[in-house]
Amino acid sequence: MKKLNSFTLKIIAMITMLLDHVYTYIGQSGIDVPIWFGYLGKIAAPIFFYLIVEGFFHTKSKVKYLSRLASFGVVMIGIDKIIGIHNNIFLSLTLSVIMLMVIDYAKKSKKSYIYILATLAVVAIGAAYMFTEASMFGLGMTLIFYFFRDKKIIMAIVYCLFSLMPVFTCIGIPDAYQQLFLSDYQWMMVFALPLILMYNGKLGLKNTITKWMFYIFYPAHLIALALIGRLL
């Protein structure tokens, strides 16, 4: 049953992201925060990237859409310079929208040189992803959600394989448990898939607050957690 709209998915992603950052910022201060906060946090980014792709198709102005993300990306850079918060999902999401705009333009063009330039641009953007918070995972998720948007079964299979790559590379190694459950559990983003597949294509609650809540919540909660972590 497809019962989740965009607003509901966004709330789920924000809550799980908050848990992840509580584990990151408060846990580092010596407070015993359960690691499953971090596990749950891994479903946040896939939902955000999925909604970015959906937003790309539904927005009235792709330029304004891109401008909002880029502007808050710059804000986060400023915050990082002031209080040392390195998280900046906005930069990754900005690159996603730029890449989708390039691909979309190339698909509409019938000129071969445009395809070549677009391919080079996507490669360059892909390289730029490596210097952002989402890294290769942001790049992969964006491409998967875009190209298989109307082919949900294929999307699910490809997404699972992509998410579980760290698991495949750990098969047979002595410290597999340490790697997969204590050190690098990014593969748990695979558990975002059921929620994504429950998306009903509807926006849900829409007003000025819901439009801007993520843009405001993201820096606000990071600043609050970073300061709390330093005070503890």
ZIUR-V626521 format. One record per residue. RES is the residue in three letters. SS is DSSP state (2 for helix, 1 for strand, 0 for the rest). OMEGA is omega in degrees with one decimal (* if undefined). NEAR is the number of other C-alpha atoms within 10 Angstrom. Layout:
res;ss;omega;near
RES;SS;OMEGA;NEAR
RES;SS;OMEGA;NEAR
This chain:
res;ss;omega;near
MET;0;178.8;7
LYS;0;-173.4;11
LYS;0;-174.6;12
LEU;1;175.3;19
ASN;0;-176.9;17
SER;2;-179.0;23
PHE;2;-179.5;17
THR;2;178.0;15
LEU;2;-179.3;22
LYS;2;178.2;19
ILE;2;178.3;15
ILE;2;-179.5;17
ALA;2;-179.7;23
MET;2;-179.9;21
ILE;2;-179.2;15
THR;2;175.1;21
MET;2;178.3;22
LEU;2;178.6;22
LEU;2;179.4;22
ASP;2;-178.4;23
HIS;2;171.8;20
VAL;2;178.2;23
TYR;2;-177.2;23
THR;2;-172.2;18
TYR;2;-179.4;21
ILE;2;179.1;21
GLY;2;-179.7;16
GLN;2;-178.5;14
SER;2;178.9;16
GLY;0;176.6;10
ILE;0;-177.8;12
ASP;0;177.2;10
VAL;0;-177.0;17
PRO;0;-176.4;12
ILE;0;-179.7;16
TRP;2;170.2;13
PHE;2;178.2;18
GLY;2;177.5;23
TYR;2;-179.2;21
LEU;2;-178.2;20
GLY;2;-176.9;25
LYS;2;177.2;24
ILE;2;-176.2;25
ALA;2;-175.9;24
ALA;2;178.5;22
PRO;2;178.9;26
ILE;2;179.1;23
PHE;2;179.7;20
PHE;2;176.7;26
TYR;2;-179.9;21
LEU;2;175.8;20
ILE;2;178.0;21
VAL;2;177.8;23
GLU;2;178.6;17
GLY;2;178.3;16
PHE;2;-179.3;19
PHE;2;-173.1;13
HIS;2;-175.9;11
THR;0;178.5;12
LYS;0;-179.7;10
SER;0;179.3;11
LYS;2;179.8;17
VAL;2;178.5;12
LYS;2;177.8;11
TYR;2;178.8;16
LEU;2;-177.5;18
SER;2;179.0;14
ARG;2;-178.6;15
LEU;2;-178.7;20
ALA;2;-179.1;19
SER;2;179.6;15
PHE;2;172.5;20
GLY;2;177.3;22
VAL;2;177.5;14
VAL;2;-179.0;15
MET;2;175.8;23
ILE;2;177.6;18
GLY;2;179.0;13
ILE;2;178.0;18
ASP;2;-179.7;15
LYS;2;-175.7;11
ILE;2;-175.0;9
ILE;2;172.3;11
GLY;0;174.2;13
ILE;0;-173.5;17
HIS;0;179.2;14
ASN;0;177.4;19
ASN;0;-179.6;22
ILE;2;-179.0;20
PHE;2;178.5;24
LEU;2;178.3;23
SER;2;-179.9;27
LEU;2;176.6;27
THR;2;177.7;21
LEU;2;178.3;23
SER;2;-178.6;27
VAL;2;177.2;24
ILE;2;180.0;17
MET;2;179.1;23
LEU;2;177.2;20
MET;2;178.0;17
VAL;2;179.9;18
ILE;2;-179.2;20
ASP;2;179.0;12
TYR;2;-179.7;14
ALA;2;-179.7;19
LYS;2;-179.4;13
LYS;2;-179.2;9
SER;0;178.5;12
LYS;0;-178.0;10
LYS;0;-175.1;10
SER;2;-177.8;10
TYR;2;176.5;11
ILE;2;178.1;17
TYR;2;-179.8;17
ILE;2;179.5;12
LEU;2;179.8;13
ALA;2;178.3;20
THR;2;178.4;16
LEU;2;179.8;12
ALA;2;179.6;16
VAL;2;177.3;20
VAL;2;179.4;13
ALA;2;178.6;12
ILE;2;177.7;17
GLY;2;177.4;19
ALA;2;179.9;14
ALA;2;178.4;16
TYR;2;-175.8;22
MET;0;-179.3;15
PHE;0;178.7;12
THR;0;-176.2;19
GLU;0;-174.4;17
ALA;0;176.8;22
SER;2;-176.4;15
MET;2;-179.2;17
PHE;2;176.8;21
GLY;2;177.9;24
LEU;2;-177.9;23
GLY;2;-179.3;20
MET;2;-180.0;23
THR;2;-178.8;24
LEU;2;179.7;18
ILE;2;-177.7;19
PHE;2;-179.8;23
TYR;2;-173.0;20
PHE;2;-179.6;12
PHE;0;-176.5;15
ARG;0;-177.4;15
ASP;0;179.7;10
LYS;0;-169.0;10
LYS;2;-179.7;13
ILE;2;178.3;12
ILE;2;178.9;14
MET;2;-178.6;20
ALA;2;-179.3;19
ILE;2;-178.7;12
VAL;2;179.8;17
TYR;2;178.9;21
CYS;2;179.7;17
LEU;2;179.8;15
PHE;2;-178.3;17
SER;2;-173.8;22
LEU;0;178.4;17
MET;2;178.3;12
PRO;2;178.6;18
VAL;2;-179.5;18
PHE;2;-177.8;10
THR;2;-178.7;10
CYS;2;-178.4;14
ILE;0;175.9;11
GLY;0;-179.1;8
ILE;0;-174.4;9
PRO;0;-175.8;9
ASP;0;-177.6;10
ALA;2;-179.8;16
TYR;2;178.9;15
GLN;2;-178.4;11
GLN;2;-170.0;15
LEU;2;-175.5;16
PHE;2;-178.5;15
LEU;2;-175.6;12
SER;2;-174.5;10
ASP;0;-178.6;13
TYR;0;176.7;18
GLN;2;-179.5;20
TRP;2;-179.5;21
MET;2;174.0;20
MET;2;177.3;23
VAL;2;-177.1;18
PHE;2;173.4;17
ALA;2;-174.6;20
LEU;2;179.7;18
PRO;2;179.2;10
LEU;2;179.3;16
ILE;2;-179.5;21
LEU;2;177.6;16
MET;0;179.5;14
TYR;1;-176.0;19
ASN;0;177.4;14
GLY;0;-178.0;12
LYS;0;-177.2;11
LEU;0;-176.1;16
GLY;0;-178.3;14
LEU;0;-176.9;12
LYS;0;172.1;10
ASN;0;-177.6;8
THR;2;-179.3;7
ILE;2;-178.2;10
THR;2;179.6;14
LYS;2;-172.9;12
TRP;2;-170.9;11
MET;2;-179.3;13
PHE;2;-179.7;15
TYR;2;-179.8;16
ILE;2;-176.8;12
PHE;2;-174.6;13
TYR;2;179.0;19
PRO;2;-176.7;18
ALA;2;-176.8;11
HIS;2;178.0;15
LEU;2;177.9;21
ILE;2;-178.8;17
ALA;2;-178.0;11
LEU;2;179.4;18
ALA;2;-179.8;19
LEU;2;177.9;14
ILE;2;-179.9;14
GLY;2;-179.4;18
ARG;2;-179.6;11
LEU;2;-176.8;9
LEU;0;*;10
